[in-house]
């Protein structure tokens, strides 16, 4: 291919998994916008073809008939064939027919949007099933070529993403049921006995009996929170205005734990209602904002609440064969110290916390509630910038998702 098509492909790859951002000295190291990537490549004297070949993720270019026109070395390795054998052949000759892939390709051709398909199992004859995230985009406006970028996920990553909410529940559901019976009942007796002793105790004794009552109440409250994980009843959902919900969260936060924190709102006012339970979602975002506030370094701490519409994100529906669109994104960003590297793989597991007096159930419960809504929660963290993103379904015309 000539250099100009290479640059077009390079521009299409920006923003996709495995995509790149080429910077010039004048940019201060910041990634350029989509529309200026081609100019930045030229300014830097770089070969766009060489950059495409260096990408670690497979890039495949097809036409309307799914005939392959370009593959990078990563795609050759993924498909188990060289470019000479792949180019000119049909994609179906090297990847077993798959409904999700066909649907994605058809949607990109029809609507022209960049579309993602997460956790898709592709059958590659030479290597068997491979779990990948597929993203498709047209190579420019009015293009007759479609660029597929594949991001292969390890089985661990796949399990983490697909089962993150259910794992948080399963790991302590049985424990919660046991504790509710085996711990709460004896604690009631202990508390009652302490109150009886308090009647005839002196000042020092009353201090000790009060300590017993306080600790009993604390354990009961912890068990009550754990019992929430064993509740598998379907949640009641309705059409919820996400901005009214976030405004309530902001007022609650700034009247309490975040009264000295600067809260910035960056909302898309055109968003449709979300399909969810208002009270549960308030608790979710209140928890995320509280965690962000506690991570802030000092007086210059800032939390940003953002809403946006993200086309193309779909997730398999648990227990079914369908896939659900999750276009509504809400993010909570803080400029705090960041999440320790060793905690990140287990962040949504129960009892994982960095707080001295924390229970480690907050984010696990957040993950469960978002999972019950059919949504996804993810995060990125580095010093001075941690972002939690929640993706949710929108309400249908009748008000129910």
RODO-2510 file (C-alpha; in nm, 4 decimals, decimal comma):
residues 401
     n   res          X          Y          Z
     1     x     0,0000     0,0000     0,0000
     2     x     0,1108     0,3576    -0,0604
     3     x     0,2035     0,5906     0,2272
     4     x    -0,1212     0,7890     0,2066
     5     x    -0,3480     0,4868     0,2743
     6     x    -0,1138     0,3850     0,5564
     7     x    -0,1644     0,7238     0,7179
     8     x    -0,5419     0,6879     0,6792
     9     x    -0,5316     0,3526     0,8540
    10     x    -0,3114     0,4999     1,1253
    11     x    -0,5615     0,7784     1,1877
    12     x    -0,8435     0,5223     1,2074
    13     x    -0,6528     0,3221     1,4675
    14     x    -0,6178     0,6142     1,7095
    15     x    -0,8428     0,5638     2,0099
    16     x    -0,8844     0,1892     1,9560
    17     x    -0,7206    -0,0756     2,1744
    18     x    -0,3682    -0,0993     2,0480
    19     x    -0,4125     0,2365     1,8753
    20     x    -0,1300     0,4892     1,8893
    21     x    -0,0823     0,8578     1,9367
    22     x     0,2136     1,0209     1,7647
    23     x     0,3368     1,3423     1,9245
    24     x     0,5744     1,6134     1,8167
    25     x     0,7985     1,8279     2,0402
    26     x     0,5679     2,1240     1,9946
    27     x     0,2751     1,9307     2,1408
    28     x     0,4448     1,8980     2,4782
    29     x     0,4044     1,5212     2,4604
    30     x     0,0236     1,5387     2,4478
    31     x    -0,1547     1,3027     2,2072
    32     x    -0,2859     1,4847     1,8984
    33     x    -0,6498     1,4960     1,8008
    34     x    -0,7794     1,2471     1,5458
    35     x    -0,7785     1,4997     1,2654
    36     x    -0,4118     1,5971     1,3041
    37     x    -0,2489     1,2559     1,3321
    38     x    -0,1558     1,2474     0,9647
    39     x     0,0123     1,5888     0,9906
    40     x     0,1963     1,4876     1,3097
    41     x     0,3318     1,1753     1,1412
    42     x     0,4638     1,3832     0,8540
    43     x     0,6101     1,6462     1,0849
    44     x     0,7977     1,3799     1,2786
    45     x     0,9305     1,2210     0,9618
    46     x     0,7789     0,8858     1,0569
    47     x     0,6654     0,6073     0,8275
    48     x     0,2987     0,5354     0,8959
    49     x     0,3356     0,1873     0,7496
    50     x     0,6195     0,1064     0,9876
    51     x     0,4098     0,2256     1,2816
    52     x     0,1181     0,0045     1,1775
    53     x     0,3524    -0,2913     1,1495
    54     x     0,4822    -0,2240     1,5005
    55     x     0,1360    -0,2276     1,6626
    56     x     0,1052    -0,5261     1,8997
    57     x    -0,2650    -0,5768     1,8188
    58     x    -0,3937    -0,7266     1,4918
    59     x    -0,5180    -0,4782     1,2306
    60     x    -0,7170    -0,6154     0,9349
    61     x    -0,8623    -0,4139     0,6463
    62     x    -1,1562    -0,5579     0,4519
    63     x    -1,3977    -0,4409     0,1821
    64     x    -1,7749    -0,4813     0,1456
    65     x    -1,7310    -0,8449     0,0455
    66     x    -1,5075    -0,9092     0,3512
    67     x    -1,2113    -0,9565     0,1195
    68     x    -0,8862    -0,8825     0,3040
    69     x    -0,6752    -0,5959     0,1669
    70     x    -0,4222    -0,5417     0,4457
    71     x    -0,2919    -0,7151     0,7577
    72     x    -0,0158    -0,6095     0,9924
    73     x     0,2349    -0,8629     1,1347
    74     x     0,0279    -0,9015     1,4540
    75     x    -0,2703    -1,0060     1,2397
    76     x    -0,0528    -1,2531     1,0494
    77     x     0,0501    -1,4111     1,3780
    78     x    -0,3062    -1,4099     1,5120
    79     x    -0,4477    -1,5791     1,2001
    80     x    -0,1517    -1,8083     1,1518
    81     x    -0,0911    -1,7074     0,7880
    82     x     0,1333    -1,4672     0,6027
    83     x     0,0139    -1,1514     0,4323
    84     x     0,0606    -1,3069     0,0876
    85     x    -0,1889    -1,5809     0,1695
    86     x    -0,4296    -1,3563     0,3581
    87     x    -0,4602    -1,0576     0,1243
    88     x    -0,7126    -1,1205    -0,1487
    89     x    -0,8844    -1,3956     0,0455
    90     x    -1,2107    -1,3756     0,2365
    91     x    -1,2063    -1,3155     0,6103
    92     x    -1,4376    -1,6171     0,6461
    93     x    -1,1587    -1,8393     0,5087
    94     x    -0,9450    -1,7654     0,8144
    95     x    -1,2008    -1,6921     1,0878
    96     x    -1,5007    -1,9169     1,1452
    97     x    -1,8345    -1,7392     1,0833
    98     x    -1,9475    -1,5592     1,3974
    99     x    -2,2765    -1,3757     1,4488
   100     x    -2,1254    -1,0964     1,6612
   101     x    -1,8497    -1,0260     1,4101
   102     x    -2,0924    -1,0252     1,1181
   103     x    -2,3297    -0,7959     1,3083
   104     x    -2,0484    -0,5553     1,3951
   105     x    -1,9224    -0,5375     1,0354
   106     x    -2,2761    -0,4840     0,9048
   107     x    -2,3429    -0,2064     1,1587
   108     x    -2,0213    -0,0216     1,0725
   109     x    -2,1021    -0,0288     0,6998
   110     x    -2,4606     0,0871     0,7573
   111     x    -2,4074     0,3586     1,0183
   112     x    -2,0426     0,4579     0,9787
   113     x    -1,9833     0,4580     1,3566
   114     x    -1,6894     0,3081     1,5376
   115     x    -1,8366     0,0018     1,7090
   116     x    -1,6886    -0,2258     1,9759
   117     x    -1,7738    -0,5861     2,0563
   118     x    -1,6349    -0,6995     2,3900
   119     x    -1,5375    -1,0509     2,4956
   120     x    -1,6077    -1,2228     2,1654
   121     x    -1,4812    -1,5759     2,1057
   122     x    -1,3370    -1,6012     1,7542
   123     x    -1,2647    -1,9452     1,6126
   124     x    -0,9319    -1,9389     1,4306
   125     x    -0,8805    -2,2774     1,2571
   126     x    -0,5117    -2,2950     1,3324
   127     x    -0,5235    -2,1880     1,6976
   128     x    -0,8794    -2,2585     1,8139
   129     x    -1,0942    -2,0139     2,0103
   130     x    -0,9492    -1,6743     2,0972
   131     x    -1,1190    -1,4241     2,3285
   132     x    -1,0950    -1,0758     2,1803
   133     x    -1,2412    -0,7297     2,1842
   134     x    -1,3208    -0,6279     1,8265
   135     x    -1,3485    -0,2684     1,7110
   136     x    -1,4524    -0,1705     1,3610
   137     x    -1,4303     0,1673     1,1868
   138     x    -1,4392     0,3007     0,8345
   139     x    -1,1043     0,4141     0,6956
   140     x    -1,2193     0,7731     0,6417
   141     x    -1,5471     0,9360     0,5408
   142     x    -1,7137     0,7647     0,2465
   143     x    -1,4492     0,4946     0,2528
   144     x    -1,4852     0,1573     0,0847
   145     x    -1,2547    -0,0067     0,3378
   146     x    -1,3291    -0,1147     0,6937
   147     x    -1,0579    -0,1440     0,9597
   148     x    -1,0892    -0,4183     1,2218
   149     x    -0,8691    -0,3932     1,5298
   150     x    -0,8516    -0,6972     1,7574
   151     x    -0,7429    -0,6769     2,1189
   152     x    -0,6840    -1,0231     2,2530
   153     x    -0,7783    -1,0732     2,6139
   154     x    -0,6222    -1,3364     2,8345
   155     x    -0,8602    -1,5729     3,0107
   156     x    -0,7883    -1,3970     3,3411
   157     x    -0,8823    -1,0585     3,1932
   158     x    -1,1932    -1,2072     3,0377
   159     x    -1,3057    -1,3583     3,3660
   160     x    -1,2294    -1,0367     3,5527
   161     x    -1,4390    -0,8273     3,3142
   162     x    -1,7321    -1,0601     3,2550
   163     x    -1,7755    -1,1864     3,6097
   164     x    -1,6524    -0,8922     3,8147
   165     x    -1,9965    -0,8190     3,9591
   166     x    -2,0992    -1,1804     4,0122
   167     x    -1,7668    -1,2698     4,1725
   168     x    -1,8125    -0,9916     4,4265
   169     x    -2,1445    -1,1490     4,5203
   170     x    -2,0549    -1,5174     4,5193
   171     x    -1,7480    -1,4823     4,7350
   172     x    -1,9453    -1,3789     5,0441
   173     x    -2,3078    -1,4756     4,9762
   174     x    -2,2806    -1,7989     5,1747
   175     x    -2,0882    -1,6198     5,4494
   176     x    -2,3541    -1,3511     5,4745
   177     x    -2,6333    -1,6083     5,5099
   178     x    -2,4370    -1,7911     5,7797
   179     x    -2,3466    -1,4760     5,9701
   180     x    -2,7051    -1,3504     5,9696
   181     x    -2,8104    -1,6545     6,1714
   182     x    -2,4987    -1,7624     6,3613
   183     x    -2,3671    -1,4184     6,4610
   184     x    -2,6567    -1,1749     6,4853
   185     x    -2,8608    -1,3886     6,7236
   186     x    -2,5814    -1,4369     6,9797
   187     x    -2,4903    -1,0695     6,9501
   188     x    -2,8424    -0,9744     7,0558
   189     x    -2,7953    -1,1828     7,3679
   190     x    -2,4545    -1,0318     7,4390
   191     x    -2,5905    -0,6808     7,4007
   192     x    -2,8864    -0,7546     7,6257
   193     x    -2,6596    -0,9016     7,8927
   194     x    -2,4344    -0,5949     7,8780
   195     x    -2,7347    -0,3668     7,9310
   196     x    -2,8412    -0,5676     8,2355
   197     x    -2,4902    -0,5519     8,3845
   198     x    -2,4819    -0,1766     8,3186
   199     x    -2,7714    -0,1192     8,5600
   200     x    -2,5616    -0,2215     8,8624
   201     x    -2,2190    -0,1120     8,7358
   202     x    -2,0111     0,1856     8,8474
   203     x    -1,8813     0,4497     8,6080
   204     x    -1,5871     0,2364     8,4907
   205     x    -1,8136    -0,0650     8,4460
   206     x    -2,0684     0,1354     8,2470
   207     x    -1,7897     0,2503     8,0172
   208     x    -1,7008    -0,1135     7,9470
   209     x    -2,0602    -0,2257     7,8951
   210     x    -2,1144     0,0659     7,6563
   211     x    -1,8073    -0,0483     7,4653
   212     x    -1,9585    -0,3985     7,4404
   213     x    -2,2871    -0,2561     7,3080
   214     x    -2,1111    -0,0314     7,0565
   215     x    -1,9008    -0,3186     6,9223
   216     x    -2,2041    -0,5452     6,8993
   217     x    -2,3887    -0,2750     6,7019
   218     x    -2,0884    -0,2312     6,4724
   219     x    -2,0736    -0,6029     6,3927
   220     x    -2,4493    -0,6177     6,3319
   221     x    -2,4208    -0,3231     6,0904
   222     x    -2,1389    -0,5016     5,9067
   223     x    -2,3445    -0,8210     5,8787
   224     x    -2,6425    -0,6186     5,7537
   225     x    -2,4254    -0,4772     5,4765
   226     x    -2,3037    -0,8242     5,3857
   227     x    -2,6615    -0,9513     5,3665
   228     x    -2,7162    -0,7183     5,0711
   229     x    -2,4985    -0,9508     4,8640
   230     x    -2,7327    -1,2449     4,9175
   231     x    -3,0340    -1,0548     4,7817
   232     x    -3,0909    -1,1939     4,4312
   233     x    -3,4341    -1,0449     4,3724
   234     x    -3,4678    -0,8452     4,0489
   235     x    -3,4386    -0,4758     4,1187
   236     x    -3,7260    -0,2424     4,0426
   237     x    -3,6242    -0,0139     3,7580
   238     x    -3,7690     0,2949     3,5972
   239     x    -3,6603     0,5822     3,3749
   240     x    -3,4227     0,7981     3,5815
   241     x    -3,2875     1,1400     3,4890
   242     x    -2,9167     1,0856     3,5508
   243     x    -2,8438     1,4573     3,5977
   244     x    -3,1105     1,5031     3,8643
   245     x    -2,9675     1,1962     4,0375
   246     x    -2,6107     1,3333     4,0227
   247     x    -2,7302     1,6721     4,1496
   248     x    -2,8706     1,4966     4,4554
   249     x    -2,5382     1,3151     4,5017
   250     x    -2,3499     1,6457     4,4744
   251     x    -2,5686     1,8152     4,7368
   252     x    -2,5337     1,5233     4,9777
   253     x    -2,1563     1,5173     4,9295
   254     x    -2,1031     1,8901     4,9685
   255     x    -2,3187     1,9053     5,2776
   256     x    -2,1008     1,6417     5,4441
   257     x    -1,7754     1,4657     5,3568
   258     x    -1,6946     1,6809     5,0507
   259     x    -1,7831     2,0251     5,1845
   260     x    -1,4281     2,1540     5,1246
   261     x    -1,3800     1,9786     4,7883
   262     x    -1,4189     2,1463     4,4505
   263     x    -1,6777     1,9538     4,2501
   264     x    -1,6801     2,0097     3,8733
   265     x    -1,9729     1,9030     3,6546
   266     x    -1,9245     1,8245     3,2854
   267     x    -2,2604     1,6999     3,1633
   268     x    -2,4150     1,6222     2,8274
   269     x    -2,7657     1,7689     2,8711
   270     x    -2,9020     1,5745     2,5734
   271     x    -2,8681     1,2328     2,7397
   272     x    -3,1800     1,0149     2,7587
   273     x    -3,2967     0,8712     3,0923
   274     x    -3,1124     0,5734     3,2338
   275     x    -3,2985     0,2512     3,3108
   276     x    -3,2319     0,1943     3,6793
   277     x    -3,3280     0,2092     4,0441
   278     x    -3,2944     0,5666     4,1663
   279     x    -3,2044     0,4923     4,5290
   280     x    -2,9483     0,2239     4,4439
   281     x    -2,7788     0,4448     4,1843
   282     x    -2,7628     0,7340     4,4314
   283     x    -2,5839     0,4998     4,6721
   284     x    -2,3441     0,3867     4,3972
   285     x    -2,2346     0,7346     4,2933
   286     x    -2,2324     0,8646     4,6510
   287     x    -1,9917     0,5821     4,7343
   288     x    -1,7676     0,6615     4,4355
   289     x    -1,7619     1,0341     4,5188
   290     x    -1,6857     0,9570     4,8849
   291     x    -1,3939     0,7340     4,7859
   292     x    -1,2667     1,0077     4,5551
   293     x    -1,2927     1,2701     4,8305
   294     x    -1,0995     1,0515     5,0748
   295     x    -0,8205     1,0040     4,8185
   296     x    -0,7636     1,3760     4,7668
   297     x    -0,4307     1,5187     4,8869
   298     x    -0,5402     1,8469     5,0391
   299     x    -0,6912     2,1876     4,9648
   300     x    -0,6307     2,1607     4,5888
   301     x    -0,8405     1,8442     4,5635
   302     x    -1,0928     1,8291     4,2814
   303     x    -1,3606     1,5805     4,1759
   304     x    -1,5140     1,5889     3,8273
   305     x    -1,8505     1,4330     3,7466
   306     x    -1,8947     1,3646     3,3746
   307     x    -2,1753     1,2229     3,1634
   308     x    -2,1515     1,1277     2,7976
   309     x    -2,3077     0,9107     2,5301
   310     x    -2,0744     0,6406     2,4009
   311     x    -2,1791     0,4642     2,0816
   312     x    -2,0920     0,1047     2,0164
   313     x    -2,0437    -0,0475     2,3636
   314     x    -2,2292    -0,3795     2,3946
   315     x    -2,2107    -0,6524     2,6569
   316     x    -2,3407    -1,0077     2,6668
   317     x    -2,6533    -1,0442     2,8795
   318     x    -2,5938    -1,2999     3,1601
   319     x    -2,8019    -1,6126     3,1075
   320     x    -2,8983    -1,5246     2,7524
   321     x    -2,7682    -1,5049     2,4007
   322     x    -2,8455    -1,1401     2,3408
   323     x    -2,6213    -0,8392     2,3846
   324     x    -2,7220    -0,5168     2,5547
   325     x    -2,6216    -0,1683     2,4511
   326     x    -2,4626     0,0366     2,7302
   327     x    -2,4304     0,3826     2,5777
   328     x    -2,4712     0,6038     2,8842
   329     x    -2,1438     0,6716     3,0654
   330     x    -2,0995     0,8412     3,4022
   331     x    -1,7461     0,8991     3,5277
   332     x    -1,6055     1,0163     3,8613
   333     x    -1,2537     1,1595     3,8338
   334     x    -1,0277     1,2782     4,1130
   335     x    -0,6745     1,4202     4,1306
   336     x    -0,5780     1,2154     4,4339
   337     x    -0,2880     0,9830     4,5024
   338     x    -0,4160     0,6985     4,2873
   339     x    -0,4834     0,3322     4,3634
   340     x    -0,1871     0,1163     4,4697
   341     x    -0,0733    -0,1146     4,1911
   342     x    -0,1077    -0,4296     4,4000
   343     x    -0,4741    -0,3573     4,4820
   344     x    -0,5947    -0,2904     4,1285
   345     x    -0,6594    -0,6525     4,0213
   346     x    -0,8687    -0,7103     4,3352
   347     x    -1,0285    -0,3704     4,3794
   348     x    -1,3879    -0,4954     4,3526
   349     x    -1,3320    -0,7979     4,5761
   350     x    -1,4899    -0,7881     4,9228
   351     x    -1,2711    -0,6825     5,2179
   352     x    -1,0118    -0,5118     4,9968
   353     x    -0,9468    -0,1609     5,1286
   354     x    -0,6730     0,0944     5,1913
   355     x    -0,8714     0,2715     5,4633
   356     x    -0,7643     0,2181     5,8207
   357     x    -1,1195     0,1620     5,9443
   358     x    -1,2722     0,0521     5,6134
   359     x    -1,4732    -0,2677     5,5698
   360     x    -1,3783    -0,3205     5,2062
   361     x    -1,7420    -0,3771     5,1081
   362     x    -1,8162    -0,0433     4,9400
   363     x    -1,6764    -0,1092     4,5926
   364     x    -1,7835    -0,4733     4,6032
   365     x    -2,1410    -0,3568     4,6635
   366     x    -2,1050    -0,0929     4,3904
   367     x    -1,9966    -0,3667     4,1479
   368     x    -2,2946    -0,5820     4,2460
   369     x    -2,5467    -0,3007     4,2011
   370     x    -2,4063    -0,2025     3,8615
   371     x    -2,4081    -0,5694     3,7588
   372     x    -2,7715    -0,5990     3,8710
   373     x    -2,8481    -0,3085     3,6372
   374     x    -2,6828    -0,4956     3,3492
   375     x    -2,4047    -0,2388     3,3425
   376     x    -2,0257    -0,2278     3,3612
   377     x    -1,7860    -0,0451     3,5903
   378     x    -1,4189     0,0060     3,5078
   379     x    -1,1374     0,2292     3,6274
   380     x    -0,8031     0,3780     3,5282
   381     x    -0,5632     0,5046     3,7917
   382     x    -0,2360     0,6890     3,8012
   383     x    -0,1015     0,9525     4,0397
   384     x    -0,3105     1,2699     4,0238
   385     x    -0,5782     1,1102     3,8057
   386     x    -0,8126     0,8239     3,8922
   387     x    -1,1272     0,7680     3,6856
   388     x    -1,4164     0,5336     3,7585
   389     x    -1,6495     0,4870     3,4607
   390     x    -1,9964     0,3380     3,4860
   391     x    -2,1755     0,2276     3,1673
   392     x    -2,5525     0,1839     3,1913
   393     x    -2,8456     0,1026     2,9589
   394     x    -3,0851     0,3777     2,8651
   395     x    -3,4582     0,3572     2,9285
   396     x    -3,6810     0,2455     2,6422
   397     x    -3,9605     0,4609     2,5110
   398     x    -4,2043     0,3040     2,7570
   399     x    -3,9718     0,3930     3,0443
   400     x    -3,8408     0,0394     3,0999
   401     x    -3,5113    -0,0996     2,9658
***
